[in-house]
Amino acid sequence: MEIDTQVLFKKMEEELNLARETSDETERKIHLGALKVLAEVLLTDKTGKKAAVPEDKIWEKMTGTRPPQTQKEKSEKMDFDDGANGESLFDF
């Protein structure tokens, strides 16, 4: 059974509006949970697996900017002349 994406988008808009309008926190969470489920339906491909969406693209869509680049940690062992080369302060 094929679900029309426009129907899902309309239902998502309804749930978002209901979540905005309510002052009850529990009811807001229920509407946001329904919104999450509808989004997951859209993100799931026909085989039942979640579609891979690059996090960089999500960040760019949400903020309009490129994501900050993170530096990769280098975990190289330092070798000292006195024979102490462990990762801990207590390695002698």
N, CA, C and O atoms as a MOPAC input file, in Angstrom:
PM7 MOZYME 1SCF
protein

 N      0.84600 1    -1.18100 1     0.00000 1
 C      0.00000 1     0.00000 1     0.00000 1
 C      0.89100 1     1.24400 1     0.00000 1
 O      1.72200 1     1.41200 1     0.89200 1
 N      0.72700 1     2.08100 1    -0.96100 1
 C      1.50500 1     3.31100 1    -1.10200 1
 C      0.78300 1     4.45100 1    -0.38200 1
 O     -0.41600 1     4.65800 1    -0.57500 1
 N      1.52300 1     5.18400 1     0.44500 1
 C      0.96100 1     6.31800 1     1.16600 1
 C      1.43000 1     7.59200 1     0.47500 1
 O      2.62100 1     7.76600 1     0.21800 1
 N      0.50100 1     8.46800 1     0.18000 1
 C      0.82300 1     9.72300 1    -0.48000 1
 C      1.55400 1    10.64100 1     0.50200 1
 O      1.09600 1    10.86300 1     1.62200 1
 N      2.68700 1    11.16400 1     0.06500 1
 C      3.47900 1    12.01900 1     0.95600 1
 C      2.75200 1    13.30700 1     1.29300 1
 O      2.94700 1    13.84900 1     2.38100 1
 N      1.92600 1    13.81100 1     0.39900 1
 C      1.18200 1    15.04200 1     0.67600 1
 C      0.17700 1    14.84100 1     1.80700 1
 O     -0.07100 1    15.75400 1     2.59500 1
 N     -0.39600 1    13.65000 1     1.88000 1
 C     -1.31300 1    13.33600 1     2.97700 1
 C     -0.54100 1    13.32300 1     4.29900 1
 O     -1.02300 1    13.83000 1     5.31200 1
 N      0.64200 1    12.74900 1     4.28100 1
 C      1.46300 1    12.72000 1     5.49000 1
 C      1.89300 1    14.12600 1     5.91200 1
 O      1.87200 1    14.45300 1     7.09800 1
 N      2.28100 1    14.95500 1     4.94000 1
 C      2.66800 1    16.33100 1     5.26000 1
 C      1.49100 1    17.10200 1     5.85800 1
 O      1.67200 1    17.87400 1     6.80000 1
 N      0.29800 1    16.90200 1     5.32200 1
 C     -0.89600 1    17.58300 1     5.85000 1
 C     -1.14800 1    17.15100 1     7.29200 1
 O     -1.44600 1    17.98300 1     8.14900 1
 N     -1.02900 1    15.84900 1     7.55800 1
 C     -1.24200 1    15.33900 1     8.92000 1
 C     -0.16000 1    15.87000 1     9.86100 1
 O     -0.44000 1    16.17400 1    11.02100 1
 N      1.07900 1    15.98100 1     9.36200 1
 C      2.15400 1    16.53200 1    10.18000 1
 C      1.87600 1    17.98900 1    10.54300 1
 O      2.12200 1    18.41300 1    11.67200 1
 N      1.36300 1    18.75000 1     9.58000 1
 C      1.00600 1    20.14100 1     9.84800 1
 C     -0.08600 1    20.23200 1    10.91200 1
 O     -0.02700 1    21.09000 1    11.79300 1
 N     -1.07600 1    19.35300 1    10.83100 1
 C     -2.16100 1    19.33900 1    11.81800 1
 C     -1.61800 1    19.04500 1    13.21300 1
 O     -1.97500 1    19.72100 1    14.17800 1
 N     -0.75800 1    18.03800 1    13.31500 1
 C     -0.19800 1    17.67300 1    14.62100 1
 C      0.67800 1    18.79400 1    15.18000 1
 O      0.66100 1    19.05200 1    16.38300 1
 N      1.44100 1    19.46000 1    14.31300 1
 C      2.28100 1    20.57000 1    14.74600 1
 C      1.42400 1    21.72900 1    15.25600 1
 O      1.73600 1    22.32600 1    16.28700 1
 N      0.35400 1    22.04600 1    14.54200 1
 C     -0.53800 1    23.11400 1    14.98400 1
 C     -1.20900 1    22.77500 1    16.31000 1
 O     -1.35100 1    23.64100 1    17.17300 1
 N     -1.61900 1    21.53100 1    16.47600 1
 C     -2.22600 1    21.11600 1    17.74300 1
 C     -1.21700 1    21.21000 1    18.88300 1
 O     -1.56600 1    21.59700 1    19.99800 1
 N      0.03900 1    20.85300 1    18.60100 1
 C      1.08400 1    20.93700 1    19.63000 1
 C      1.34600 1    22.39400 1    19.99900 1
 O      1.58900 1    22.69800 1    21.16700 1
 N      1.30000 1    23.29400 1    19.02700 1
 C      1.51200 1    24.71800 1    19.29800 1
 C      0.38100 1    25.31200 1    20.13100 1
 O      0.61700 1    26.13700 1    21.01300 1
 N     -0.83900 1    24.89100 1    19.84600 1
 C     -2.01200 1    25.49800 1    20.46700 1
 C     -2.27100 1    25.03600 1    21.89700 1
 O     -2.89900 1    25.76000 1    22.67000 1
 N     -1.81100 1    23.86800 1    22.25700 1
 C     -2.11600 1    23.34500 1    23.58000 1
 C     -1.19500 1    23.94100 1    24.64300 1
 O     -0.02900 1    24.24700 1    24.38900 1
 N     -1.75300 1    24.09300 1    25.82800 1
 C     -0.94100 1    24.58100 1    26.95100 1
 C     -0.56600 1    23.43400 1    27.88900 1
 O      0.25700 1    23.59600 1    28.79000 1
 N     -1.18300 1    22.27400 1    27.66200 1
 C     -0.90000 1    21.10600 1    28.48600 1
 C      0.35800 1    20.40100 1    27.96600 1
 O      0.40600 1    19.98600 1    26.80800 1
 N      1.36500 1    20.26800 1    28.81500 1
 C      2.65400 1    19.68400 1    28.41500 1
 C      2.49900 1    18.22800 1    27.96800 1
 O      3.14400 1    17.80800 1    27.00700 1
 N      1.66300 1    17.46500 1    28.64500 1
 C      1.46200 1    16.05300 1    28.29200 1
 C      0.81800 1    15.93900 1    26.91500 1
 O      1.23200 1    15.11500 1    26.10000 1
 N     -0.17900 1    16.75100 1    26.66100 1
 C     -0.84300 1    16.72500 1    25.35800 1
 C      0.11600 1    17.17200 1    24.25000 1
 O      0.08400 1    16.63600 1    23.14200 1
 N      0.97200 1    18.15900 1    24.55600 1
 C      1.96200 1    18.62700 1    23.58000 1
 C      2.91600 1    17.48700 1    23.21200 1
 O      3.25200 1    17.30000 1    22.04300 1
 N      3.34400 1    16.73000 1    24.22100 1
 C      4.25600 1    15.60600 1    23.95900 1
 C      3.58800 1    14.53500 1    23.11000 1
 O      4.24400 1    13.89800 1    22.28500 1
 N      2.28600 1    14.33000 1    23.30500 1
 C      1.56200 1    13.34100 1    22.50600 1
 C      1.53700 1    13.77000 1    21.04000 1
 O      1.76200 1    12.95000 1    20.15000 1
 N      1.26400 1    15.04900 1    20.78700 1
 C      1.22400 1    15.54500 1    19.41100 1
 C      2.61400 1    15.52700 1    18.77500 1
 O      2.75400 1    15.19300 1    17.59800 1
 N      3.62900 1    15.88100 1    19.54000 1
 C      4.98800 1    15.83900 1    19.00200 1
 C      5.43500 1    14.40100 1    18.74000 1
 O      6.17500 1    14.15000 1    17.78900 1
 N      4.99500 1    13.46000 1    19.56800 1
 C      5.29100 1    12.04700 1    19.32500 1
 C      4.65300 1    11.55900 1    18.03400 1
 O      5.26100 1    10.80200 1    17.27800 1
 N      3.41100 1    12.00300 1    17.78600 1
 C      2.74200 1    11.64200 1    16.53400 1
 C      3.47700 1    12.25000 1    15.34600 1
 O      3.60200 1    11.62000 1    14.29600 1
 N      3.96100 1    13.47300 1    15.51600 1
 C      4.73800 1    14.13100 1    14.46500 1
 C      6.02200 1    13.36100 1    14.17300 1
 O      6.42500 1    13.22200 1    13.01900 1
 N      6.65500 1    12.86400 1    15.22600 1
 C      7.88400 1    12.08000 1    15.07000 1
 C      7.61300 1    10.79000 1    14.29000 1
 O      8.38800 1    10.41400 1    13.41000 1
 N      6.51900 1    10.12600 1    14.62000 1
 C      6.17800 1     8.87400 1    13.93000 1
 C      5.90000 1     9.13100 1    12.45700 1
 O      6.33100 1     8.36300 1    11.59700 1
 N      5.18200 1    10.21000 1    12.16300 1
 C      4.90500 1    10.53600 1    10.76000 1
 C      6.18700 1    10.85300 1     9.99600 1
 O      6.32800 1    10.47600 1     8.83300 1
 N      7.11400 1    11.54100 1    10.64200 1
 C      8.39900 1    11.83400 1    10.00000 1
 C      9.17800 1    10.54600 1     9.75100 1
 O      9.81700 1    10.39900 1     8.71000 1
 N      9.12700 1     9.61800 1    10.69700 1
 C      9.82400 1     8.34300 1    10.52200 1
 C      9.22800 1     7.54400 1     9.36200 1
 O      9.95000 1     6.84600 1     8.65000 1
 N      7.91900 1     7.64700 1     9.17500 1
 C      7.28700 1     6.96700 1     8.03800 1
 C      7.84300 1     7.53200 1     6.73100 1
 O      8.11600 1     6.78200 1     5.79300 1
 N      8.00800 1     8.84800 1     6.67000 1
 C      8.56100 1     9.46200 1     5.45900 1
 C     10.02500 1     9.11200 1     5.25100 1
 O     10.49000 1     9.02600 1     4.11400 1
 N     10.75200 1     8.90900 1     6.33800 1
 C     12.18200 1     8.60500 1     6.22800 1
 C     12.46200 1     7.12900 1     5.99600 1
 O     13.61300 1     6.75800 1     5.76800 1
 N     11.46300 1     6.29400 1     6.04700 1
 C     11.64100 1     4.86000 1     5.85500 1
 C     11.44300 1     4.52300 1     4.38400 1
 O     10.45800 1     4.92800 1     3.76600 1
 N     12.39100 1     3.77700 1     3.83800 1
 C     12.25400 1     3.41800 1     2.43000 1
 C     11.30600 1     2.23700 1     2.26800 1
 O     10.78200 1     1.71600 1     3.25200 1
 N     11.09100 1     1.82500 1     1.04800 1
 C     10.10300 1     0.78100 1     0.76000 1
 C     10.45700 1    -0.58200 1     1.34300 1
 O      9.57300 1    -1.42400 1     1.50300 1
 N     11.72100 1    -0.81800 1     1.66100 1
 C     12.11800 1    -2.11400 1     2.20500 1
 C     11.95700 1    -2.17300 1     3.72500 1
 O     12.17500 1    -3.21800 1     4.33700 1
 N     11.57500 1    -1.05300 1     4.32600 1
 C     11.39200 1    -1.03000 1     5.76600 1
 C     12.60100 1    -0.51800 1     6.52700 1
 O     12.57100 1    -0.43200 1     7.75500 1
 N     13.67300 1    -0.17500 1     5.80600 1
 C     14.87000 1     0.35300 1     6.44900 1
 C     14.79700 1     1.86500 1     6.46300 1
 O     14.23900 1     2.48200 1     5.55600 1
 N     15.36600 1     2.45600 1     7.50400 1
 C     15.40800 1     3.91000 1     7.55400 1
 C     16.36300 1     4.41400 1     6.48200 1
 O     17.46300 1     3.88900 1     6.31400 1
 N     15.93000 1     5.42700 1     5.77000 1
 C     16.77300 1     6.02500 1     4.74500 1
 C     17.90700 1     6.78500 1     5.41000 1
 O     17.69900 1     7.49100 1     6.39600 1
 N     19.09000 1     6.64000 1     4.87200 1
 C     20.24900 1     7.32600 1     5.43300 1
 C     20.24900 1     8.77200 1     4.96800 1
 O     20.33800 1     9.06000 1     3.77500 1
 N     20.14700 1     9.67600 1     5.93700 1
 C     20.20100 1    11.10600 1     5.63600 1
 C     21.47100 1    11.63800 1     6.27700 1
 O     21.62400 1    11.54800 1     7.49500 1
 N     22.38300 1    12.18800 1     5.49000 1
 C     23.62700 1    12.70800 1     6.05800 1
 C     23.34000 1    13.81800 1     7.06400 1
 O     22.54200 1    14.71700 1     6.79700 1
 N     23.99600 1    13.75000 1     8.22700 1
 C     23.77300 1    14.73800 1     9.26900 1
 C     24.18200 1    16.13600 1     8.82400 1
 O     23.60800 1    17.12400 1     9.28200 1
 N     25.16600 1    16.22700 1     7.93900 1
 C     25.58200 1    17.53000 1     7.42800 1
 C     24.43700 1    18.20800 1     6.67900 1
 O     24.22500 1    19.41300 1     6.81400 1
 N     23.70800 1    17.43300 1     5.89900 1
 C     22.59400 1    17.98700 1     5.13300 1
 C     21.47300 1    18.44000 1     6.05900 1
 O     20.86000 1    19.48000 1     5.82000 1
 N     21.19700 1    17.67900 1     7.10900 1
 C     20.16500 1    18.05200 1     8.07300 1
 C     20.55100 1    19.35800 1     8.75600 1
 O     19.72400 1    20.26200 1     8.88300 1
 N     21.79700 1    19.46200 1     9.19600 1
 C     22.28100 1    20.67300 1     9.86200 1
 C     22.12800 1    21.87900 1     8.92800 1
 O     21.67400 1    22.94400 1     9.34600 1
 N     22.50900 1    21.69800 1     7.66600 1
 C     22.46000 1    22.79400 1     6.70500 1
 C     21.02300 1    23.25200 1     6.45800 1
 O     20.76800 1    24.44900 1     6.33000 1
 N     20.08800 1    22.30800 1     6.39100 1
 C     18.68200 1    22.65100 1     6.18300 1
 C     18.11000 1    23.38600 1     7.39500 1
 O     17.32100 1    24.31900 1     7.24200 1
 N     18.50600 1    22.96800 1     8.59500 1
 C     17.96000 1    23.56100 1     9.81700 1
 C     18.52400 1    24.95200 1    10.07700 1
 O     17.78900 1    25.84000 1    10.50900 1
 N     19.81500 1    25.15900 1     9.82400 1
 C     20.44800 1    26.40800 1    10.20300 1
 C     20.76800 1    27.31300 1     9.01600 1
 O     20.95900 1    28.51600 1     9.19400 1
 N     20.82900 1    26.75800 1     7.82300 1
 C     21.18800 1    27.53800 1     6.65800 1
 C     22.68900 1    27.73100 1     6.50600 1
 O     23.13800 1    28.44200 1     5.60700 1
 N     23.46800 1    27.09900 1     7.38200 1
 C     24.92700 1    27.20000 1     7.31300 1
 C     25.52800 1    25.81100 1     7.27900 1
 O     24.86900 1    24.81700 1     7.58400 1
 N     26.77600 1    25.76500 1     6.90700 1
 C     27.48300 1    24.48300 1     6.92000 1
 C     27.80800 1    24.09500 1     8.36000 1
 O     28.05600 1    24.97000 1     9.19000 1
 N     27.81200 1    22.81100 1     8.66900 1
 C     28.12100 1    22.39100 1    10.03600 1
 C     29.57900 1    22.66700 1    10.39500 1
 O     30.45400 1    22.64700 1     9.53000 1
 N     29.82800 1    22.92200 1    11.66900 1
 C     31.22300 1    23.14000 1    12.08100 1
 C     32.02200 1    21.86000 1    11.91900 1
 O     31.52300 1    20.76300 1    12.17000 1
 N     33.25500 1    22.01300 1    11.50000 1
 C     34.12700 1    20.85600 1    11.32200 1
 C     34.72900 1    20.47700 1    12.66500 1
 O     35.27200 1    21.32900 1    13.36900 1
 N     34.63700 1    19.22300 1    13.01500 1
 C     35.22100 1    18.76400 1    14.26400 1
 C     36.60400 1    18.19700 1    13.98600 1
 O     36.84800 1    17.57500 1    12.95200 1
 N     37.48900 1    18.42700 1    14.92200 1
 C     38.83600 1    17.89700 1    14.77300 1
 C     38.87100 1    16.48400 1    15.31900 1
 O     38.29300 1    16.19300 1    16.36600 1
 N     39.54100 1    15.62900 1    14.61200 1
 C     39.68300 1    14.25200 1    15.06000 1
 C     40.82700 1    14.18500 1    16.05600 1
 O     41.89400 1    14.76700 1    15.86200 1
 N     40.56700 1    13.46100 1    17.11900 1
 C     41.60300 1    13.32700 1    18.14700 1
 C     42.68600 1    12.36100 1    17.67900 1
 O     42.40200 1    11.32200 1    17.08200 1
 N     43.89800 1    12.71700 1    17.95500 1
 C     45.00900 1    11.82300 1    17.65800 1
 C     45.37300 1    11.10400 1    18.94700 1
 O     45.66700 1    11.73400 1    19.96300 1
 N     45.35000 1     9.81300 1    18.89400 1
 C     45.69700 1     9.05200 1    20.09800 1
 C     46.97300 1     8.25700 1    19.82200 1
 O     46.96000 1     7.03100 1    19.70900 1
 N     48.04900 1     8.98600 1    19.72100 1
 C     49.33800 1     8.33200 1    19.51100 1
 C     50.03900 1     8.17400 1    20.85100 1
 O     49.96300 1     9.04900 1    21.71400 1
 N     50.71800 1     7.05300 1    21.01200 1
 C     51.49100 1     6.82600 1    22.23400 1
 C     52.76600 1     7.63500 1    22.16500 1
 O     53.48300 1     7.61900 1    21.16500 1
 N     53.03000 1     8.33200 1    23.23300 1
 C     54.27600 1     9.09100 1    23.28900 1
 C     55.35500 1     8.19800 1    23.87800 1
 O     55.11100 1     7.46200 1    24.83400 1
 N     56.51800 1     8.26500 1    23.31800 1
 C     57.62300 1     7.45200 1    23.80000 1
 C     58.66000 1     8.38500 1    24.43600 1
 O     59.19100 1     9.28700 1    23.78700 1
 N     58.92900 1     8.14700 1    25.70600 1
 C     59.88800 1     8.97700 1    26.42400 1
 C     61.19900 1     8.22400 1    26.59800 1
 O     61.23600 1     6.99500 1    26.53800 1
 N     62.26200 1     8.96800 1    26.81200 1
 C     63.58400 1     8.36400 1    26.96100 1
 C     63.70000 1     7.51000 1    28.21500 1
 O     64.49000 1     6.56700 1    28.24800 1
 N     62.91700 1     7.83100 1    29.25800 1
 C     63.06100 1     7.11300 1    30.51800 1
 C     62.24600 1     5.81700 1    30.55800 1
 O     62.17400 1     5.16700 1    31.60100 1
 N     61.63900 1     5.43700 1    29.44200 1
 C     60.91800 1     4.16800 1    29.39600 1
 C     59.45300 1     4.29300 1    29.76300 1
 O     58.71600 1     3.31800 1    29.61800 1
 N     58.99400 1     5.44500 1    30.23300 1
 C     57.58500 1     5.63400 1    30.58300 1
 C     56.82100 1     5.96800 1    29.31500 1
 O     56.98100 1     7.05800 1    28.76500 1
 N     56.00500 1     5.05800 1    28.85100 1
 C     55.25700 1     5.30500 1    27.62100 1
 C     53.80200 1     4.86900 1    27.73700 1
 O     53.13600 1     4.66600 1    26.72200 1
 N     53.30900 1     4.72500 1    28.94000 1
 C     51.91900 1     4.29300 1    29.11600 1
 C     50.95700 1     5.44600 1    28.92800 1
 O     51.36100 1     6.60700 1    28.86600 1
 N     49.65300 1     5.10700 1    28.83400 1
 C     48.62100 1     6.09300 1    28.65200 1
 C     48.21800 1     6.73800 1    29.97400 1
 O     47.59300 1     7.79800 1    29.97600 1
 N     48.56200 1     6.12500 1    31.07900 1
 C     48.15200 1     6.62900 1    32.37200 1
 C     49.33000 1     7.32000 1    33.07000 1
 O     50.49300 1     7.05300 1    32.76800 1
 N     49.00200 1     8.20600 1    34.00000 1
 C     50.03000 1     8.84900 1    34.80100 1
 C     50.74500 1     7.84000 1    35.70400 1
 O     51.87100 1     8.06500 1    36.14800 1
 N     50.07300 1     6.74500 1    35.95600 1
 C     50.60500 1     5.75300 1    36.87100 1
 C     51.38300 1     4.63600 1    36.17900 1
 O     51.85400 1     3.71000 1    36.83900 1
 N     51.52000 1     4.71500 1    34.86500 1
 C     52.35000 1     3.75200 1    34.14100 1
 C     53.81000 1     4.17700 1    34.25200 1
 O     54.17300 1     5.28100 1    33.84700 1
 N     54.63200 1     3.31300 1    34.79400 1
 C     56.05700 1     3.63200 1    35.00700 1
 C     56.93300 1     2.77600 1    34.11900 1
 O     58.15700 1     2.90000 1    34.15600 1

